[in-house]
Amino acid sequence: MILFSTDNCDNGTSEWHVPASIVAKRTVNPIREVVYNMKVSPNPNKEYISLALGDPTHYGNFKIHENCVDAVITQLKSYKANGYVPSVGVESARIALAKKFSTEEAPLTSEDIVLASGASDALSLAISVLCNEGQNILLPRPGFSLYQTLSESKGIECRYYNLLPDRNWEIDLDHLSSLIDEKTACLLMNNPSNPCGSNFTRQHLESILSLCEIYKLPVICDEIYEDMVYGGNIFYPIADLTKTVPILKISGLAKRYLIPGWRVGWIFIYDYNNILNEVRAGLASLANLILGANSLISSALPDMITNTPQSFYDETNKSLEENAKLSADVLGKIPGLHVIVPQGAMYMMVGINIEEFKDIKNDIEFSEKLVQEESVLCLPGKSFHYPNYVRIVTTAPAEKLNEAYQRIKEFCARHHV
């Protein structure tokens, strides 16, 4: 039975037309766009080696600690972690996180913590709670492409501040300042950095905070690679360095615990002057969209973060440091390339001196031909708004890295002027 006349329907047709929403259409992942458009096949005569995937578990050489496995098994067998949880997260997990990450300079309680479905979901919540459609957000260049994806999906303008390769990828604060106007909602920063592998000094972090104090800018700080530093570098949580600038810190289990597929991340709210009262309530409301993070993993989290020994983190960092040194030593000697030595995380940006190559015009061509000829995939810098660089993920086993770098050396020699 037809309950209304279709004579005056706008489409004026009997054909179906069900378009995707505006939100869906403006949701684009730059990395996927670049990789899908490369349209080249690996050399069938050479084993394919990917140095592009930011997943430390991909090659199997970085393994989760057995304590984390046991913690999940215990919760699974308890039959107490199978139901829904509070939208802001399991209380025992939030208490454990507050206890572990509180410092004298930046104390936390469970009320300052919201759990999410991985750090990416925590980022989405943080951006949603601080930014309105039509406002702008300040993002790093080069920077993790998901920041753009999340922001543009929500109708937020992305403004990119430059990082300086000749200063270990520090923020160009003058350029950052020039981007700020009355519609700027917040600064989003990432330390240690994907894709740069950099780690900011205390002095630089304090300079960033001073600028935010002047412009009254809240900060979303993605610290998913916190404490994953090496080479004598020290990681400074940004919240430890201010009593005035409100901070939403993003982190999670994915990288430090080597379990990106387990999907538990969090937001820490640092607000000593009650500036973020509405934001706290807003985060609680937004958390209702996901009805809480993974119940099983959240319930195991207190045991995981409390009883995993320091030696596990130390061994991870040692392996990352060895791989970073190997990568910088080998790639830094290849004519036509230049490297910025990583200080943390699991990435390295490698510059391409385009003028030294006879038949390569940009980072896209470099990456395409490298796959086609040598079956080695590196992400082009275009994926991170930084042309004529490629990003190397340094988590593959040493023998894989050596093989990939030997092929890159031979590739560069063939195409070098």
N, C-alpha and C positions, 0 to 999 in steps of 0.2 A: 504494500500500500504506500503510495507517494503522499507525503504529508505536506509538501509545498511545491509550488510551480517552479519548473526549471527554465521557463521561457525567457526570463530576464537574467539568467546567470551570466556573469561577466565573460566566462571563457567562450561562450557561444559555440560550443562544439560538443559532440557526443563522445569524443575521445578522452581517455584518461590523461590527466596531467598532475603529477604529484612531485613537485620540485623539492630538492633539499633546502633546508632552512638557511637563512643568511649566516647564522652562527657556524653551521657546517661548512659553508662555502668559504668563509674567511679563516677556517682552521687549516693551516698548511704547515707541514714540517719541512724546513729548508733542506735538511740532510736527505730526507727521502726524495724530495724533488730533484736534488742534484744527482743522487745515485741512480734513480730510476731513469733519468734523462741521459745517462752516459752511454747506454745502448752499445756496449762492447762486450765481447765474450773473452774469458781467459784463454791463454795459450793452452791447448789440450795436451801439449807435451810436457807441461810443467805443473807440479802440484800447486793448487791454489792456496795462497797465504793471505789472510785478511789481517791487516794492521789498523782496521777501521772501527771495530766493534768495542765500545766502552764497557765491556762485561768481563770482569776479572776471572770468571769461571769458564770462559769460552774454550780454552785449551786444556783445562783440567789440572794445571800446575799450581794454581792458587786454590787451596782447599779450606773449607769451613773447619773450625775447631770442633772436636768431638763433643765438647761440653755443650755446644749449641744443639747438636743432634740429640743428645741425651735429654736436654731440657724440653725439647719438643715432644720426644717420645713419652716423657713423664706426663706432660699435659694431655697428650693424646689418650694415654691409658687411664687418666683420671676421670674421663668422661665429663669434666667440668668446664671444658673450653669449647663446647660445641654450639653454644647459643649466641644470640645477639649480645652486644656489649654497649655500654654508653656511647653516644655519638662522638664525644670528645676523647674516648679511649678508655681502656681498662684501667681502673684506679690503681691497682698494684703496679702496673707498668709505669704509670705517670709518677707515682711515688718513688719508684726505683730510679727513674731518669733524673728526677729532681735531686735525689741524694747523690747520684754519681757525678752529675755535671754542675752542681752548685759550687761556686767559688766564693771566697770572702768578698771579692770585688763585685760579683754578680750572682747573688743568691737566687734560688728557685724554690718554688713549692709546686705541688701537683696542680694547683689552680693556674699555674703559668704555662701549662703544657697541653697541647692538643695533638692527638695521634691521627695519622692519616694513612692512606693506602700508598705508601712509598713517599720518598721526598718529592717526586713530581706532583703528587696530589697535594702535599703540603704547600708546594709553591703555588699551585692553583688556588688554594684557599687563601693564602697570604695576598696574592695579587687581587683576588676578588674582594677581599675585605678592605683593602686600601684604595683601590682605583675604581673610578666610575667610567662608564663609556664616554668617550670624548675627551678624557684627560690623557696625559702622557706619562710614560714611565721611562726611567733612564736605565739603559742596558749596556753591558760591556761589548766592545768590539776589538778583538774577536771574543765571542762568547758562545755559550751553550745555546743551541738553536731552539730548545724548548721554551726558553724565556719569550722569544718572539711568538711562537705558536700559541702559548697560553694567553699572551697579552692581546694579540690581534684577534683571537677568537672572541674575546670579551669586548671588542670595539675600542681598545686602548691604543693610542699612538705610541709607537716605539721610537725613542730617540737614543742613538748610539754614541756613547762616549769612547774615546780612543784609549787603548792601552799602548804603552810605549815599549817596543821590543828591545831598544837599546838601554832600557832601565829595568830589565827583568820583568817587563809587562806591568809596570806600575800604571796607575790611572793618570791620564793627563788632566790634572785638576782644573787648569785654565779652560780646556775644552769642555769639561764637564760643567763648569759654571756657566758657560755660554749657552748651554742647552736649557737651563732652568727658566721657567716662567710661571705665571699664576695658575696654569693648568697642570703643573708637574705634581704628581701624586706622591712619588717616592723614588728612592734610589735602590736599584737591585744590583748587588755585587756578589762575586763568587770568589772565595778564598779558602784553600788552594784552588787553582783554576783548571777548569776544563774549558778550552782546549790547551791552555798555555803551559800547564805544569808549573806555574809560578806560585810563590808564597810571599805575601806582603810582610814587610818589616813592621815593627811596632810603630816606628816614627811615621811611616806612610799611612798606617791605619789611623793614627791620631790626626794626621792632616785631613784625611777624609772626613772624620768625625767633626773636626772644626768647621769644615765647609757645610756639613749638614746642620750644624748648630746655627750658623749664620742664616741659612735659607729655611730653617725649620722643616727639614726633610726627614721623615722616618726612613728607616733602612730595612730592606729585606736582604739578609745575608745568607747565601747558600754556602754552608760549611759542611757539605756532605763528605768532603775529603779531609775533615779536621784530623789533625795529628798524623796524617799520612805525608810526612815531610822527612827529608834526609839531607845528606851533605852538610851537616852542621847547622841546618836551618831550624828555627823555632816557630811553631804555630801559636799565634796569639788569637784567642777568641775575641771578636770585636766587642762583645758586650762587656768584657772585663775592663775596657778602656774608656768607658763613659758612664756618667751618672745622669746625663741630661738628654741624650739622643735616644728616642724609643727605637728598639730593635725587635724585629721578628727574625729569629734564627731558624734556618731550615737544615735538618740533617736526617739521618736514618740509619738503618742496619745495612743497607745495600753494599757499600764499598768497604768500610772498615771491617765488617764482619764477613765480607765476601759472599753475600747472599742476596743479590739484587732481585731475584725472583720471588722472595718471600714477602715483599711489599708491605713493609712497615716503616714509615717515616714520621717525623714530628715537627711541630713548631714550638719554639720556646719564646715566650713573651717577656721581654725585658722593658719594664716601664716603671721608673721609680718616682714619677711625678704625676701619676694618674692621667697621663695624656691619652692613653689608649683604652679608657674605660668602655667607650662605644665599640672599639675594635674587639675587645674581649668578648663582649656580648655577640658581636657580629660573627666572630669565628665559631662560637657555640651554635649559632643559627645555621651557618654554612655547613658545619659538620653533619647536620641532619641530612644533607644531600647524599652522604655515603653510609650513614648508619654505623659508623665506627670502622676502625681498621680490622685487619684479620684477627679473629678471636684467638685462634690457636697460637699464632706466633706472638701476639701481644701478651698472652698469658705466660708464655715461656720467656719473654723478654727479661724479667727481673733476674732470673737465673743466668741468662746469657750474658748480660752486661756486668753482672756482679762476679761471676765465677770463671769467666774466660781469662786465662792467665796473661800477664803482660808479655810473656815470651811469644805468644801468638802474634800480637801486634808488632813486636820487634822483628820477628822473622819476616812478616809481610813487608815491612818497610825496608829491611835488608835486601830482600829480593827485588823490590821496586828500585832501590838505589843501584844495585848491580846492573839491572836492565837499562836504567837511565844512563849510567856511565858507558855501558857498551854501545848504546844507541848514539850518544853524543860523540864518542870517540871515533866510531866508524863513519857515521854520516857526515861528521864535521870535516873529514878529510876528502870527501868526494867533490871534485871540481864542479862548480855550478850550483852547489847547495851551501847553505849556512844554517847553523843551529843556534838556538838559545837553550842553554843547558837547563834541564828541569830541576826544580827545587822541591817538588812535591806532586801529589796525585799520581796519575799513571799515563801522562800524555807528554808529547813534545811537539812544538811547532817547528817545522823545517822550512826555511825560506828557499825559494827558487829564484836564482839570478837569471831571469828570462833572457836577458841580452846575451847570455853565454851559450844559448841553445840555438841551433840553426833551423829547427823545424818545430819548435814548441812555442806557442804564443801566450799561454797562460796556464794556471794551475789545473783547469779542467782538462786541457789537452795533455798535460803531464800525467795526470791520474788515469785518463783513458788509455793512453799509449802504454803506460806501465802495466795496466791490467792485461791489455791485448798482447803485449810482447813477453811479459815476465810473470803474469798471473799473481801479481802483488797489488793489493788494494789499500790505498791510503785515501783519507777523505780530503777533497780539495778545500782550500781555504775559503772559497766562496760559500761553503756551508756555514761558515762562521762570520760572514761579512768581512773577510780578510783575504783579498786576492793574492795570488802568487806565493802562497804558502800551502803546505799540506800538514795535516795532523797525523802523527804517529801514536798509536796506542802501544805502550811498552810492556804489556803483560804477557806476551807470548813467551814460551820457553826460549832459553838462550840459543839453542840450536836453530829454532825457527827464525828468530831475529837475525842470526848470522846469515842464514840462507837468504832471507828476504833482502838484507842489506847488500849482500854480494850481487844479487840480481839488480838492485837499484844502482849499484856502482857500474855494472856492465851496461845498463840502460843509459845512464848519464854519459858514459864514455862514447856510446854510439851516436848520441844526439848532440854532443857538445861541439862547439865550433872548433 
